[in-house]
Amino acid sequence: MSPFIRDKLRSADKINWTRVLIDSSFVWAAYGGEETGPSPVDRSKPGSKHHIITDASGIPLASSVTAANVNDPLAPLFNALPAVAGKAGHSRKKHDALQGDLAYDSEPHRQGLRDMGVEPILPEKQIDDQSGLGKTRWPVEQTLSWAHQNRRLRIRYEKRPDIHQAFLTLACIKICAIALLAGFC
């Protein structure tokens, strides 16, 4: 994301530091390429996953592109969260909690977050199936939906993953700029 826009969002108190939300979505890769793999749920069609971390109000903070058959990478994406300046004092990077869906259900994820001083809000299989966590995760789902309004992100046409990552980053910058200008957060 653009550091300038992130810093402006923080100085306007639009970044919610209580928790971050993480989610991913599958996109079909029309021509294959690097960082694509068979979809585990869509008849092995080649594709990629978009992973996005947002704040509690849906402002995208970090994103990545992986192959569709790769487990969801919590640690690399969480560690990619940038320090956000914009106010007097030190830049802020650490959020209070991280919330995800069942794809991130593992004890190593929970322990790693606890070791960093972040409270994990991750459901457990067969225990929290009806926990209601989806009611509080809608901002990240909405951000993914807004990102996929861009034609180049609904279907992956690029063979090179760095170009596709650039388009995902541009979509996130656009969402941040709209949040800053429109003030919907």
C-alpha positions as a Python dict, from the first residue, in 0.01 Angstrom:
ca = {
    (1, 'M'): (0, 0, 0),
    (2, 'S'): (104, 358, -40),
    (3, 'P'): (281, 489, 271),
    (4, 'F'): (152, 840, 200),
    (5, 'I'): (-213, 733, 202),
    (6, 'R'): (-162, 508, 507),
    (7, 'D'): (-4, 793, 701),
    (8, 'K'): (-288, 1028, 601),
    (9, 'L'): (-544, 769, 716),
    (10, 'R'): (-369, 741, 1055),
    (11, 'S'): (-344, 1117, 1100),
    (12, 'A'): (-719, 1138, 1028),
    (13, 'D'): (-782, 860, 1288),
    (14, 'K'): (-935, 631, 1027),
    (15, 'I'): (-728, 320, 1108),
    (16, 'N'): (-888, 103, 1374),
    (17, 'W'): (-610, -49, 1589),
    (18, 'T'): (-826, -287, 1794),
    (19, 'R'): (-794, -583, 1556),
    (20, 'V'): (-691, -682, 1207),
    (21, 'L'): (-887, -917, 984),
    (22, 'I'): (-736, -1168, 743),
    (23, 'D'): (-901, -1356, 457),
    (24, 'S'): (-831, -1492, 111),
    (25, 'S'): (-1022, -1561, -209),
    (26, 'F'): (-962, -1776, -515),
    (27, 'V'): (-926, -1629, -864),
    (28, 'W'): (-907, -1831, -1181),
    (29, 'A'): (-584, -1803, -1383),
    (30, 'A'): (-678, -1793, -1751),
    (31, 'Y'): (-327, -1862, -1883),
    (32, 'G'): (-156, -2030, -1588),
    (33, 'G'): (188, -1903, -1499),
    (34, 'E'): (399, -1880, -1186),
    (35, 'E'): (228, -1881, -845),
    (36, 'T'): (-73, -2071, -980),
    (37, 'G'): (-189, -2413, -876),
    (38, 'P'): (-488, -2643, -896),
    (39, 'S'): (-785, -2522, -697),
    (40, 'P'): (-869, -2764, -417),
    (41, 'V'): (-1241, -2683, -445),
    (42, 'D'): (-1307, -2598, -812),
    (43, 'R'): (-1229, -2914, -1014),
    (44, 'S'): (-853, -2843, -1008),
    (45, 'K'): (-881, -2534, -1228),
    (46, 'P'): (-555, -2337, -1224),
    (47, 'G'): (-569, -2031, -1009),
    (48, 'S'): (-426, -1808, -739),
    (49, 'K'): (-536, -1679, -403),
    (50, 'H'): (-552, -1316, -298),
    (51, 'H'): (-469, -1272, 71),
    (52, 'I'): (-559, -943, 238),
    (53, 'I'): (-519, -810, 590),
    (54, 'T'): (-742, -516, 680),
    (55, 'D'): (-803, -317, 994),
    (56, 'A'): (-1136, -358, 1176),
    (57, 'S'): (-1309, -111, 945),
    (58, 'G'): (-1188, -266, 618),
    (59, 'I'): (-885, -49, 531),
    (60, 'P'): (-637, -282, 351),
    (61, 'L'): (-297, -292, 519),
    (62, 'A'): (-115, -578, 343),
    (63, 'S'): (-182, -816, 54),
    (64, 'S'): (-18, -1108, -123),
    (65, 'V'): (-76, -1351, -409),
    (66, 'T'): (-6, -1725, -377),
    (67, 'A'): (-91, -2040, -568),
    (68, 'A'): (-442, -2172, -508),
    (69, 'N'): (-323, -2498, -351),
    (70, 'V'): (-97, -2334, -89),
    (71, 'N'): (-206, -2319, 273),
    (72, 'D'): (-302, -1970, 384),
    (73, 'P'): (18, -1791, 498),
    (74, 'L'): (-61, -1614, 823),
    (75, 'A'): (289, -1534, 952),
    (76, 'P'): (444, -1385, 633),
    (77, 'L'): (143, -1165, 569),
    (78, 'F'): (112, -1052, 932),
    (79, 'N'): (485, -973, 944),
    (80, 'A'): (443, -769, 624),
    (81, 'L'): (217, -524, 807),
    (82, 'P'): (389, -187, 775),
    (83, 'A'): (458, 60, 1049),
    (84, 'V'): (219, 350, 1005),
    (85, 'A'): (331, 704, 1085),
    (86, 'G'): (117, 1014, 1053),
    (87, 'K'): (107, 1127, 1415),
    (88, 'A'): (364, 1259, 1656),
    (89, 'G'): (572, 987, 1818),
    (90, 'H'): (672, 645, 1698),
    (91, 'S'): (512, 470, 1403),
    (92, 'R'): (253, 215, 1507),
    (93, 'K'): (263, -139, 1371),
    (94, 'K'): (116, -373, 1630),
    (95, 'H'): (-256, -435, 1650),
    (96, 'D'): (-427, -576, 1957),
    (97, 'A'): (-585, -885, 1795),
    (98, 'L'): (-602, -1080, 1468),
    (99, 'Q'): (-925, -1240, 1350),
    (100, 'G'): (-950, -1502, 1077),
    (101, 'D'): (-1171, -1783, 956),
    (102, 'L'): (-1137, -2163, 975),
    (103, 'A'): (-860, -2161, 713),
    (104, 'Y'): (-624, -2024, 980),
    (105, 'D'): (-722, -2277, 1248),
    (106, 'S'): (-399, -2418, 1388),
    (107, 'E'): (-223, -2412, 1720),
    (108, 'P'): (109, -2293, 1568),
    (109, 'H'): (-74, -1986, 1430),
    (110, 'R'): (-228, -1916, 1769),
    (111, 'Q'): (100, -1963, 1956),
    (112, 'G'): (295, -1749, 1710),
    (113, 'L'): (48, -1464, 1751),
    (114, 'R'): (57, -1495, 2130),
    (115, 'D'): (438, -1484, 2120),
    (116, 'M'): (415, -1151, 1934),
    (117, 'G'): (171, -1015, 2192),
    (118, 'V'): (-133, -1034, 1963),
    (119, 'E'): (-457, -1199, 2071),
    (120, 'P'): (-564, -1467, 1818),
    (121, 'I'): (-936, -1472, 1740),
    (122, 'L'): (-940, -1787, 1529),
    (123, 'P'): (-1229, -2038, 1534),
    (124, 'E'): (-1163, -2406, 1597),
    (125, 'K'): (-1301, -2681, 1374),
    (126, 'Q'): (-1600, -2872, 1519),
    (127, 'I'): (-1607, -2631, 1817),
    (128, 'D'): (-1672, -2282, 1683),
    (129, 'D'): (-1862, -2368, 1365),
    (130, 'Q'): (-2153, -2150, 1476),
    (131, 'S'): (-1951, -1897, 1677),
    (132, 'G'): (-2080, -1593, 1489),
    (133, 'L'): (-1730, -1472, 1396),
    (134, 'G'): (-1850, -1413, 1040),
    (135, 'K'): (-2067, -1128, 1166),
    (136, 'T'): (-1755, -935, 1266),
    (137, 'R'): (-1540, -1038, 967),
    (138, 'W'): (-1754, -872, 700),
    (139, 'P'): (-1518, -572, 648),
    (140, 'V'): (-1241, -794, 506),
    (141, 'E'): (-1496, -978, 289),
    (142, 'Q'): (-1619, -642, 161),
    (143, 'T'): (-1263, -526, 87),
    (144, 'L'): (-1197, -844, -115),
    (145, 'S'): (-1520, -783, -304),
    (146, 'W'): (-1417, -424, -382),
    (147, 'A'): (-1075, -543, -499),
    (148, 'H'): (-1240, -793, -732),
    (149, 'Q'): (-1446, -517, -894),
    (150, 'N'): (-1130, -454, -1097),
    (151, 'R'): (-1140, -673, -1408),
    (152, 'R'): (-773, -770, -1391),
    (153, 'L'): (-827, -917, -1045),
    (154, 'R'): (-1145, -1118, -1106),
    (155, 'I'): (-959, -1341, -1351),
    (156, 'R'): (-581, -1356, -1353),
    (157, 'Y'): (-452, -1288, -1704),
    (158, 'E'): (-87, -1229, -1612),
    (159, 'K'): (162, -1514, -1608),
    (160, 'R'): (407, -1325, -1387),
    (161, 'P'): (306, -1307, -1020),
    (162, 'D'): (480, -975, -958),
    (163, 'I'): (257, -803, -1215),
    (164, 'H'): (-55, -958, -1063),
    (165, 'Q'): (63, -851, -715),
    (166, 'A'): (104, -498, -850),
    (167, 'F'): (-257, -494, -968),
    (168, 'L'): (-373, -619, -625),
    (169, 'T'): (-166, -348, -456),
    (170, 'L'): (-314, -82, -686),
    (171, 'A'): (-665, -200, -598),
    (172, 'C'): (-581, -172, -227),
    (173, 'I'): (-438, 178, -277),
    (174, 'K'): (-757, 276, -459),
    (175, 'I'): (-969, 148, -167),
    (176, 'C'): (-753, 343, 81),
    (177, 'A'): (-776, 661, -126),
    (178, 'I'): (-1153, 632, -150),
    (179, 'A'): (-1169, 579, 227),
    (180, 'L'): (-961, 890, 280),
    (181, 'L'): (-1152, 1110, 37),
    (182, 'A'): (-1502, 987, 104),
    (183, 'G'): (-1459, 941, 475),
    (184, 'F'): (-1677, 630, 489),
    (185, 'C'): (-1472, 466, 764),
}
